[in-house]
């Protein structure tokens, strides 16, 4: 039993001015093929798929040369058609040369956006299907922030989406994708599906599944999976920062040859979601940055530290709004992790800066309106550390001391620090900081909230409705009509199966 393994993932913020280019997908370790691809992301989709795939003695996994996440992470815009065509051509060629295959696994995201390709994940599945043939099976894994409709499942047979945000079950969904793919190839699982679009569009910052009603939505899906054998429920929350026609929420249900059951579950899930639409969009308290920095200082004084200031709105990594308030209010013992500042970063690299050097430079801002103005920081270059954070590996981070016990970390790209240990690994000491200011929406809760690290968490936003805003009507959509979605219009929801 031969299974091809491929990957093409990105969470595309189409409102950013910098395209995600071919070069962004090429860096040490990417693209990867063969065993190198199969060894990537051991705790994620790939790791789960490979673990289960190799539990079967008669299964051969063939890693097809694939790009990994772009080095820019989510801090880049439209994927260029050149990049998409370049890598898909390599994949198709290898599939043709290394076939035949009984099945294929596609590790994708669901919110990729490619110029000139309306539904890139579905298009990838279509091209894979054209090579491996109709008798083979295709299974895929997805992020819950996918913008998905029926298109992927018109070429592929199965999809398995993460349920939790933060994404705790990526490895599990990879395992499911492998197990059900093997069963389908053996004739033990006949995948049938039902898909319903729910016309709700929401900012990702409200989608934390640690709180009701998002936790209730996930639990409802888990209950159906527990009640009925061989049932899998995907809840796509949607990703509003990708201006694509299939944005918004979607329910997908997969069953073993039971289309009526799939439809009944999909309708139950979709109707529940629609009933809870108002509550789903009003679960998260957000404060403006001026009040957030003030409240952080009050929490420290009251003994409720460390405090996390989560700048949920920064999509470029260069936004200076929070740093501006930290400076204006003379915050103390505050760690700012991180700020993307291309000009400052390049100047430090070019000068061969060393620890102990004086630092006096404008940082951040300028990349677009949402980033704000550059901000002058004066202090000392404390340390230069190589990042151990995901796709930033191999890049140096500059740690600048300023004010009273404050540290600013400069990085080349947007970074969502998810665990405080990523910061202490740089040589910083947790006891030196009362406040940690990070660029993250929900991912940070994995290490800063669920771990019990931070008694006080404040999600903060800038004074204007910029890129990552909760006020989506401030964005200039071109490929979808915002009034087709709740809460920006009054759409009719007929709970229709696609």
Residue pairs with C-beta under 8 A, 6 or more apart in sequence:
1 56
1 58
1 59
1 60
1 102
1 103
1 182
1 185
1 186
2 60
2 62
2 99
2 100
2 101
2 102
2 103
3 53
3 59
3 60
3 61
3 62
3 101
3 102
3 103
3 104
3 105
3 181
3 182
3 185
4 62
4 64
4 95
4 98
4 99
4 101
4 103
4 104
4 105
4 128
4 132
5 37
5 38
5 46
5 49
5 50
5 61
5 62
5 63
5 64
5 104
5 105
5 107
6 64
6 66
6 91
6 104
6 105
6 106
6 107
6 124
6 128
7 37
7 40
7 46
7 66
7 67
7 68
7 106
7 107
7 108
8 66
8 67
8 87
8 88
8 91
8 106
8 107
8 108
8 112
8 120
8 121
8 124
9 68
9 69
9 107
9 108
9 109
9 112
9 143
10 20
10 69
10 70
10 74
10 76
10 79
10 109
10 111
10 112
11 74
11 109
11 111
11 112
11 143
11 145
11 239
11 242
12 20
12 74
12 76
12 77
12 78
12 79
12 111
12 112
12 113
12 114
12 241
12 242
13 74
13 75
13 76
13 77
13 241
13 242
13 315
13 467
14 77
14 78
14 113
14 241
14 242
14 243
14 244
15 77
15 241
15 243
15 315
15 467
15 475
15 476
16 75
16 76
16 77
16 315
16 316
16 368
16 467
17 77
17 367
17 368
18 72
18 75
18 76
18 77
18 367
19 76
19 77
19 78
19 79
19 80
19 115
20 70
20 72
20 76
20 77
20 78
20 79
20 80
20 83
21 80
21 82
21 83
22 80
22 82
22 83
22 86
24 70
24 71
24 72
24 76
24 83
25 31
25 67
25 68
25 70
25 71
25 83
25 87
26 67
27 71
27 391
27 394
28 394
29 36
29 40
29 68
30 67
30 68
30 69
30 71
31 65
31 66
31 67
31 68
31 87
31 90
32 40
32 63
32 65
32 66
32 68
33 63
33 64
33 65
33 66
33 94
34 62
34 63
34 65
35 63
36 63
37 46
37 63
37 64
37 65
37 66
38 46
38 50
38 61
38 63
39 50
40 46
40 68
41 47
41 107
41 170
43 170
43 171
44 170
44 171
44 174
45 107
45 141
45 170
45 171
45 173
45 174
45 177
46 107
46 174
47 171
47 174
48 170
48 171
48 172
48 173
48 174
48 175
48 176
48 177
48 178
49 105
49 107
49 141
49 174
49 175
49 177
49 178
50 61
50 174
50 178
51 171
51 174
51 175
51 178
52 174
52 175
52 178
52 179
52 182
53 59
53 61
53 105
53 178
53 182
54 61
56 182
59 182
62 98
62 101
64 91
64 94
64 95
64 98
65 90
65 91
65 94
66 87
66 91
67 83
67 87
68 391
69 390
69 391
70 76
70 391
71 391
71 392
71 413
72 413
72 414
73 390
73 391
73 413
73 414
73 415
73 416
74 315
74 414
74 416
75 315
75 316
75 317
75 340
75 413
75 414
78 113
78 114
78 115
79 112
79 113
79 114
79 115
79 120
80 114
80 115
81 114
81 115
81 116
81 117
83 114
84 114
84 117
84 120
88 123
88 124
88 127
91 124
91 127
91 128
92 127
92 128
92 130
92 131
95 101
95 104
95 128
95 131
95 132
96 131
99 131
99 132
100 132
100 133
101 132
101 136
102 136
102 137
102 185
103 132
103 136
103 137
103 138
103 139
103 181
103 182
103 184
103 185
104 128
104 132
104 136
104 137
104 138
104 139
105 138
105 139
105 140
105 141
105 177
105 178
105 181
106 121
106 124
106 125
106 128
106 138
106 139
106 140
106 141
106 156
107 140
107 141
107 174
108 121
108 124
108 140
108 141
108 142
109 121
109 142
109 143
109 145
109 146
110 121
110 142
110 143
110 145
110 146
110 147
110 148
110 161
110 236
110 239
111 143
111 145
111 146
111 147
111 239
111 241
111 242
112 120
112 121
112 242
113 120
113 242
113 243
113 244
114 120
114 123
117 123
118 244
118 245
118 246
119 149
119 151
119 152
119 244
119 246
121 140
121 142
121 146
121 148
121 152
122 151
122 152
122 154
122 155
125 138
125 140
125 152
125 155
125 156
126 154
126 155
128 138
128 155
129 136
129 138
129 155
129 156
132 138
136 185
137 157
137 158
137 181
137 184
137 185
137 191
138 155
138 156
138 157
138 158
139 156
139 157
139 158
139 159
139 160
139 177
139 178
139 180
139 181
139 184
140 152
140 156
140 158
140 159
140 160
140 177
141 159
141 160
141 161
141 162
141 170
141 173
141 174
141 177
142 148
142 159
142 160
142 161
142 162
142 173
142 234
142 236
143 161
143 162
143 167
144 161
144 162
144 163
144 164
144 165
144 167
144 207
144 235
144 236
144 237
145 165
145 204
145 207
145 236
145 237
145 238
145 239
146 161
146 236
146 238
146 239
146 250
147 236
147 238
147 239
147 242
147 244
147 246
147 247
147 248
147 250
148 159
148 234
148 236
148 246
148 250
148 252
149 195
149 197
149 246
149 250
149 498
150 195
150 498
151 246
152 159
153 159
153 193
153 195
153 252
157 184
157 191
158 177
158 180
158 181
158 184
158 191
158 232
158 254
159 234
159 252
159 254
160 173
160 174
160 176
160 177
160 180
160 232
160 234
160 254
161 173
161 234
161 235
161 236
161 252
162 168
162 169
162 170
162 173
163 169
163 209
163 218
163 221
163 222
163 235
164 209
164 218
165 204
165 207
165 208
165 209
165 214
165 237
165 442
165 443
166 418
166 442
166 443
166 445
166 446
166 450
167 443
168 446
176 232
180 189
180 191
180 232
180 254
183 189
184 190
184 191
189 230
189 256
190 256
190 257
191 254
191 255
191 256
192 254
192 255
192 256
192 257
192 258
192 259
192 262
193 252
193 253
193 254
193 255
193 262
194 252
194 253
194 259
194 262
194 263
194 265
194 266
194 497
195 250
195 251
195 252
195 253
195 266
195 497
195 498
196 250
196 251
196 266
196 267
196 269
196 270
196 495
196 496
196 497
196 498
197 246
197 248
197 249
197 250
197 498
198 248
198 249
198 250
198 251
198 270
198 273
198 274
198 493
199 248
199 249
199 484
199 485
199 486
199 491
199 493
200 238
200 248
200 249
200 273
200 274
200 277
200 280
200 281
200 485
200 486
201 238
201 240
201 247
201 248
201 249
201 472
201 482
201 485
201 486
201 488
202 237
202 238
202 240
202 249
202 280
202 281
203 240
203 468
203 469
203 470
203 472
204 237
204 239
204 240
204 241
204 441
204 442
205 284
205 286
205 312
205 313
205 441
205 442
205 459
205 468
205 470
206 214
206 280
206 281
206 282
206 283
206 284
206 470
207 214
207 237
207 442
208 214
208 283
208 284
208 442
208 445
209 215
209 217
209 218
210 445
210 449
210 450
211 283
211 284
212 279
212 283
213 276
213 279
213 280
213 283
214 280
214 283
216 276
217 235
217 272
217 273
217 276
217 280
218 235
220 268
220 269
220 272
221 233
221 234
221 235
221 269
222 233
224 231
224 233
224 253
224 265
224 268
224 269
225 231
225 232
225 233
228 255
228 261
228 265
229 256
230 255
230 256
231 253
231 254
231 255
231 261
231 262
231 265
232 253
232 254
232 255
233 251
233 252
233 253
233 254
233 265
233 269
234 250
234 251
234 252
234 253
234 254
235 249
235 250
235 251
235 269
235 273
236 249
236 250
236 251
236 252
237 249
238 247
238 248
238 249
238 250
239 247
240 247
240 472
240 475
241 315
241 467
241 468
243 475
243 477
243 478
243 479
243 480
244 479
244 480
245 479
245 480
247 480
247 485
248 485
249 273
251 266
251 269
251 270
251 273
252 266
253 262
253 263
253 265
253 266
253 269
254 262
255 261
255 262
255 265
263 497
266 497
267 495
267 497
270 493
270 495
271 495
273 280
274 493
274 495
277 486
277 487
278 487
281 487
284 459
285 459
286 312
286 459
286 460
286 461
286 470
287 295
287 458
287 459
287 460
287 461
288 460
288 461
288 462
288 463
289 311
289 321
289 322
289 324
289 325
289 460
289 461
289 462
289 463
290 325
290 329
290 463
291 460
292 309
292 322
292 325
292 458
292 459
292 460
293 309
293 322
293 325
293 326
293 329
293 331
293 460
294 329
295 458
296 307
296 309
296 331
296 435
296 456
296 458
297 329
297 331
297 435
299 305
299 307
299 455
299 456
300 307
300 333
300 434
300 435
304 455
304 456
305 434
305 435
305 455
305 456
306 430
306 433
306 434
306 435
306 436
306 453
306 454
306 455
306 456
307 434
307 435
307 436
307 454
307 455
307 456
307 457
307 458
308 435
308 436
308 437
308 438
308 444
308 448
308 449
308 454
308 456
308 457
308 458
309 322
309 435
309 436
309 437
309 438
309 458
309 460
310 438
310 440
310 441
310 444
310 457
310 458
310 459
310 460
311 319
311 321
311 322
311 437
311 438
311 439
311 440
311 460
311 461
312 440
312 441
312 459
312 460
312 461
312 468
313 319
313 370
313 461
313 462
313 466
313 467
313 468
313 469
314 322
314 370
314 371
314 414
314 439
314 467
314 468
315 370
315 414
315 467
315 468
316 340
316 367
316 368
316 370
316 371
316 414
316 467
317 338
317 339
317 340
317 411
317 413
317 414
317 415
317 439
318 339
318 340
318 341
318 342
318 364
318 365
318 366
318 367
318 371
318 414
319 364
319 365
319 370
319 371
319 372
319 439
319 462
319 466
320 339
320 363
320 364
320 365
320 371
320 372
320 373
320 374
320 375
321 372
321 462
321 463
322 336
322 437
322 460
322 462
323 336
323 339
323 363
323 364
323 375
323 377
323 408
323 437
324 372
324 375
325 331
326 334
326 336
326 406
326 437
327 375
327 377
327 403
330 403
330 404
331 403
331 406
331 435
332 403
332 404
332 405
332 406
332 434
333 404
333 405
333 406
333 432
333 433
333 434
333 435
334 403
334 405
334 406
334 407
334 433
334 434
334 435
334 436
334 437
335 406
335 407
335 409
335 423
335 428
335 433
335 435
335 436
335 437
336 406
336 407
336 408
336 409
336 437
337 409
337 415
337 417
337 423
337 436
337 437
337 438
338 397
338 409
338 410
338 411
338 415
338 417
338 439
339 363
339 364
339 408
339 409
339 410
339 411
340 364
340 410
340 411
340 412
340 413
340 414
340 415
341 363
341 364
341 374
341 410
342 367
342 412
343 362
343 366
343 374
344 361
344 362
344 363
344 364
344 410
345 398
345 410
345 411
345 412
347 361
348 381
348 398
348 410
349 396
353 381
353 384
353 398
354 381
354 384
355 381
355 382
355 383
355 384
356 380
356 381
357 380
357 381
358 379
358 380
358 381
359 377
359 378
359 379
359 380
359 381
359 400
359 402
360 376
360 377
360 378
361 376
361 377
362 374
362 375
362 376
362 377
363 374
363 375
363 376
363 377
363 408
363 410
364 371
364 372
364 374
364 375
365 371
365 372
365 373
365 374
365 375
366 373
366 374
368 467
369 466
370 462
370 466
370 467
370 468
372 462
377 400
377 402
377 408
378 402
379 400
379 401
379 402
379 403
379 406
379 408
380 400
380 401
380 402
381 398
381 399
381 400
381 401
382 399
382 400
382 401
382 407
383 398
383 399
383 426
383 427
384 396
384 397
384 398
384 399
385 396
385 397
385 399
385 426
385 427
386 393
386 394
386 395
386 396
386 397
387 393
387 394
387 395
387 396
387 397
387 411
387 415
387 426
388 422
388 425
389 415
389 417
389 422
391 413
392 411
392 412
392 413
392 415
395 411
395 412
395 413
397 409
397 410
397 411
397 426
398 409
398 410
399 407
399 408
399 409
399 426
399 427
399 428
400 407
400 408
400 409
400 410
401 407
402 408
405 432
405 433
407 428
407 433
409 423
409 426
414 439
415 439
416 438
416 439
416 440
416 441
416 443
416 444
417 423
417 438
417 439
417 440
417 444
418 440
418 443
418 444
418 446
418 447
419 446
419 447
419 448
419 451
420 430
420 436
420 447
420 448
420 451
420 453
421 447
422 447
423 436
424 430
436 448
436 454
438 444
438 448
441 459
441 468
445 457
447 453
448 454
448 457
449 457
461 469
461 470
465 471
465 474
466 474
467 475
469 475
472 482
472 488
473 482
473 488
481 489
482 488
482 489
483 489
483 491
484 491
485 491
